[in-house]
Amino acid sequence: MRPRSLAPAVAVVGAGWAGLAGALALAEAGLRVTLFETAPQAGGRARSVTLATPLGPIAIDNGQHLIVGAYRQTLGLLARLGAGPLLRRHRLHLVSDRGLSLRAAPLPAPLHLGWGLLRAGGLDWSERMAMLRMMRALRRARWQVRPNETVAALLERLAQPSGPVSKLWAPLCVGALNTLPAHACARSFAAVLRDTLGAARHDCDFVAPDAPLGALLPDRGLARLRALGATIRLRSTLRELRRSPSGWRLDAAEEPFAALLLALPPWSAAAPLGRLGVDTSVLQRFVPEPIATAWALWPAGEAPRLARWSMLEEDPQRARFGQWVFDRGIIGPARVAGVVVSVASRIADQPAQALADGIAAQLRDAFGGPAPSAIRIVTERRATFRCTPGLQRPACDHFGREAPGLWLAGDYTWPDYPATIEAAVRSGQRAAAGMLASLAAAPQPQHGHATDVPA
Ligand SMILES: Cc1cc2nc3c(=O)[nH]c(=O)nc-3n(C[C@H](O)[C@H](O)[C@H](O)COP(=O)(O)OP(=O)(O)OC[C@H]3O[C@@H](n4cnc5c(N)ncnc54)[C@H](O)[C@@H]3O)c2cc1C
């Protein structure tokens, strides 16, 4: 086997879940990896934060993240890194404050869902049959929808009554795509249904971590990378990149690299790529959409009886902003629940106090008293891209012709998925595989330096 000192040196820029997954695959294949990240910590849009609260500091996430059984690459990676024991799997049981109850039956697919839909609480017989017919129609169509169809148009075409739309399909769409049904991409919605409710029984499991996100991939990923000899450069921002005869050069580094994996969100990748002189119009079509997460805190032992998770009826006109609530259990001195406000561009002009009051009222209506002793709101202004119809996802080698050796990863590069952790992890692993194959096909350098390439 080739000693690592003679292996090509490659750079990964961005230590979100895409960059970490890609860097791990490259380092495990024996390459000399340098990982650059502008922030002081890894994790990107799925990272841990420490909140200062009246009950003391609380180690939690930048936003409530739902991981489901269909996240096979993510769960496989976490298992390989030893994070498996931190994850608890729960059979799908969706409940809402409007009385919906949908539980996957302990039967093989698709009976688990068929039986679950037929017995769903909070819907009448004709509504349950309509949902079953929609899932059957989508499966028969191999989860293909009409070109440029929105989720609202799909639901109408498949004759969904208002009950299932408002109680299930719309909250699922808003939660999974962070886009309202009237604007959301039906193709991505169908892909989500295909890989969760429409797939094997365990694919729609909810997977709840017993720890903040940082303890899953970011901390373990960095530790593994260091053990593999990778160089980690936090607080290191890429602004300029160029190709030189000795390889890729980044303003953030002295040394040249044989190849480069850009694992940045589209709005961050566009600037350095634009300066390189390539056409970045494919990146500029992605529009960021915020998500706000309201962390509600009670002194441990003083919280009302919370559902493990529940959909909430949203009605921004009545200051009901949250769509989902997740009980995170006891963290340090507090009992913590996360209320998710997706498509938060709609509440951008709400004062924080009005938001907190609305969330407290929603929690009281859903679970009774006592009121939380504090609510901390974390708003990620660029949480996801708006998942609208016809949004072209660039391939990982999109710039390969103009800029050989440059690879793209990131949630926005995975075809047909909305912005998710799984899309990020898959994209990082796919780009790493592409880079490894192309380096293996290239002539081997005689020494440990990067391959010379024409400028
Ligand atoms: C509040 C919230 C809730 C969410 N909920 C869910 C959920 O329930 N389920 C789910 O699956 N997904 C959810 N997501 C989406 C998920 O977090 C993202 O899809 C995923 O984390 C994206 O990973 P990424 O690696 O593609 O990008 P990022 O996480 O954005 O990683 C890019 C990294 O590049 C760094 N960077 C940027 N510019 C530079 C530069 N010039 N130089 C060096 N480094 C740079 C950034 O700091 C960042 O660390 C949520 C996101 C948010 C914010």
The ligand as an SDF file (V2000), in Angstrom:
LIG
                    3D

 53 58  0  0  0  0  0  0  0  0999 V2000
  -32.9960   25.1020   11.9970 C   0  0  0  0  0  0  0  0  0  0  0  0
  -32.7820   23.9860   11.0270 C   0  0  0  0  0  0  0  0  0  0  0  0
  -33.5810   22.8580   11.0870 C   0  0  0  0  0  0  0  0  0  0  0  0
  -33.3850   21.8090   10.1920 C   0  0  0  0  0  0  0  0  0  0  0  0
  -34.1230   20.6720   10.3210 N   0  0  0  0  0  0  0  0  0  0  0  0
  -33.7840   19.5720    9.6100 C   0  0  0  0  0  0  0  0  0  0  0  0
  -34.3910   18.3140    9.8760 C   0  0  0  0  0  0  0  0  0  0  0  0
  -35.2760   18.2020   10.7350 O   0  0  0  0  0  0  0  0  0  0  0  0
  -33.9700   17.2280    9.1620 N   0  0  0  0  0  0  0  0  0  0  0  0
  -33.0020   17.3230    8.2090 C   0  0  0  0  0  0  0  0  0  0  0  0
  -32.6320   16.3000    7.6270 O   0  0  0  0  0  0  0  0  0  0  0  0
  -32.4290   18.5170    7.8990 N   0  0  0  0  0  0  0  0  0  0  0  0
  -32.7940   19.6290    8.5850 C   0  0  0  0  0  0  0  0  0  0  0  0
  -32.1910   20.8330    8.3270 N   0  0  0  0  0  0  0  0  0  0  0  0
  -31.3100   20.9450    7.1340 C   0  0  0  0  0  0  0  0  0  0  0  0
  -29.9130   20.4100    7.4060 C   0  0  0  0  0  0  0  0  0  0  0  0
  -29.3830   20.9520    8.5850 O   0  0  0  0  0  0  0  0  0  0  0  0
  -29.0430   20.8120    6.2110 C   0  0  0  0  0  0  0  0  0  0  0  0
  -29.6330   20.3320    5.0240 O   0  0  0  0  0  0  0  0  0  0  0  0
  -27.6360   20.2280    6.2950 C   0  0  0  0  0  0  0  0  0  0  0  0
  -27.0780   20.4300    7.5760 O   0  0  0  0  0  0  0  0  0  0  0  0
  -26.7730   20.8970    5.2320 C   0  0  0  0  0  0  0  0  0  0  0  0
  -25.4520   20.4200    5.3130 O   0  0  0  0  0  0  0  0  0  0  0  0
  -24.3400   20.8900    4.2690 P   0  0  0  0  0  0  0  0  0  0  0  0
  -23.0850   20.2490    4.7180 O   0  0  0  0  0  0  0  0  0  0  0  0
  -24.8350   20.6580    2.8990 O   0  0  0  0  0  0  0  0  0  0  0  0
  -24.2500   22.4850    4.4190 O   0  0  0  0  0  0  0  0  0  0  0  0
  -23.8090   23.3650    5.6710 P   0  0  0  0  0  0  0  0  0  0  0  0
  -24.2730   22.7250    6.9330 O   0  0  0  0  0  0  0  0  0  0  0  0
  -24.2860   24.7450    5.3950 O   0  0  0  0  0  0  0  0  0  0  0  0
  -22.2140   23.2960    5.6600 O   0  0  0  0  0  0  0  0  0  0  0  0
  -21.4140   24.2170    4.9740 C   0  0  0  0  0  0  0  0  0  0  0  0
  -20.2390   24.6190    5.8510 C   0  0  0  0  0  0  0  0  0  0  0  0
  -19.3970   25.4970    5.1000 O   0  0  0  0  0  0  0  0  0  0  0  0
  -18.9370   26.5290    5.9500 C   0  0  0  0  0  0  0  0  0  0  0  0
  -18.5540   27.6560    5.0830 N   0  0  0  0  0  0  0  0  0  0  0  0
  -19.3810   28.5150    4.4290 C   0  0  0  0  0  0  0  0  0  0  0  0
  -18.6400   29.3750    3.6920 N   0  0  0  0  0  0  0  0  0  0  0  0
  -17.3370   29.0500    3.8770 C   0  0  0  0  0  0  0  0  0  0  0  0
  -16.1100   29.5680    3.3510 C   0  0  0  0  0  0  0  0  0  0  0  0
  -16.0860   30.5640    2.4820 N   0  0  0  0  0  0  0  0  0  0  0  0
  -14.9410   29.0050    3.7550 N   0  0  0  0  0  0  0  0  0  0  0  0
  -14.9340   27.9470    4.6320 C   0  0  0  0  0  0  0  0  0  0  0  0
  -16.0910   27.4250    5.1460 N   0  0  0  0  0  0  0  0  0  0  0  0
  -17.2720   27.9570    4.7670 C   0  0  0  0  0  0  0  0  0  0  0  0
  -20.1340   26.8080    6.8480 C   0  0  0  0  0  0  0  0  0  0  0  0
  -19.7320   27.4590    8.0420 O   0  0  0  0  0  0  0  0  0  0  0  0
  -20.6580   25.3860    7.1030 C   0  0  0  0  0  0  0  0  0  0  0  0
  -20.0520   24.7990    8.2300 O   0  0  0  0  0  0  0  0  0  0  0  0
  -32.3870   21.9170    9.1810 C   0  0  0  0  0  0  0  0  0  0  0  0
  -31.5870   23.0630    9.1160 C   0  0  0  0  0  0  0  0  0  0  0  0
  -31.7620   24.0780   10.0310 C   0  0  0  0  0  0  0  0  0  0  0  0
  -30.8560   25.2740    9.9800 C   0  0  0  0  0  0  0  0  0  0  0  0
  1  2  1  0
  2  3  1  0
  2 52  2  0
  3  4  2  0
  4  5  1  0
  4 50  1  0
  5  6  2  0
  6  7  1  0
  6 13  1  0
  7  8  2  0
  7  9  1  0
  9 10  1  0
 10 11  2  0
 10 12  1  0
 12 13  2  0
 13 14  1  0
 14 15  1  0
 14 50  1  0
 15 16  1  0
 16 17  1  0
 16 18  1  0
 18 19  1  0
 18 20  1  0
 20 21  1  0
 20 22  1  0
 22 23  1  0
 23 24  1  0
 24 25  2  0
 24 26  1  0
 24 27  1  0
 27 28  1  0
 28 29  2  0
 28 30  1  0
 28 31  1  0
 31 32  1  0
 32 33  1  0
 33 34  1  0
 33 48  1  0
 34 35  1  0
 35 36  1  0
 35 46  1  0
 36 37  1  0
 36 45  1  0
 37 38  2  0
 38 39  1  0
 39 40  1  0
 39 45  2  0
 40 41  1  0
 40 42  2  0
 42 43  1  0
 43 44  2  0
 44 45  1  0
 46 47  1  0
 46 48  1  0
 48 49  1  0
 50 51  2  0
 51 52  1  0
 52 53  1  0
M  END
$$$$
